[in-house]
Amino acid sequence: MDLQSLSRQEREKLSRRTEILRAAWKVFASRDYDSATVDDIAAAAELSKGTIYLYFQNKADLFVSTIEMGMEEFNSIIREIISSNADPAVGLPKMIKSLLIHCEENADFFKILSSDQAHFEIHNQITDNPSFKERIIAVASQDIDTIAGYIQHGIEMGVFRKVDPRDAAFAIVSIIRGFSFRQVMDPTVVKLSEKAETIATILLDGLKRAKSATE
């Protein structure tokens, strides 16, 4: 989203919505879904309950919106790294580290995403709300699509061997999310950012094209 193209009022509304969702992250991550209330979220955001309902229909809407926002932020990091690194062999390790740091700094989101309630509410919304289904599928597949395109570019450049780029992209995202969920389960695990080099080495040594004897 190009913020510069928005009016001041639209930017203020977007900022307020983001503040509410970040407050909701903390509330949903600190207690189970059933015991969390819109009043709790309003208090955490230092807003009235009525203001919350100007932006969200109910608690379920708030819950799935936190998940959408987390996915969108994850995707924005991927796009930023790709746009500033033309060489995928250089950009992918940077991407992995940036995403792991993001997971580390947003542990509340990944705690929510790993919950049974997240799966339940997303399923309900997909079943009951066709527009949400299209929206969540689009945002959920965007990271794979974007990374796959980047890997394909590396294949065409000759820096990566020929593999299915979508499989490779799925592996990268799955490993990053797997480490983030591991940290949710065991907060004493070493910092995710310190795992970046190991993960990048495992992935990229498998992707790099083997040099021939004549090279």
Buried (B, 14 or more C-beta within 10 A) or exposed (E): EEEEEEEEEEEEBEEBBEBBBBBBBBBBBEEEBEEBEBEBBBBBBEBEEEEBBEBBEEBBBBBBBBBBBBBEEBBBBBEEBBEEBEEBBEBBBBBBBBBBBBBBEBBBBBBBBBBEBBEEBBEEBBEEBEEBBEBBEEBBBBBBBBBBBBBBBBBEEEBBEEBEBBEBBBBBBEBBBEBBBBBBEEEEEEEBBEBBEEBBEEBBEEBEBEEEEEE
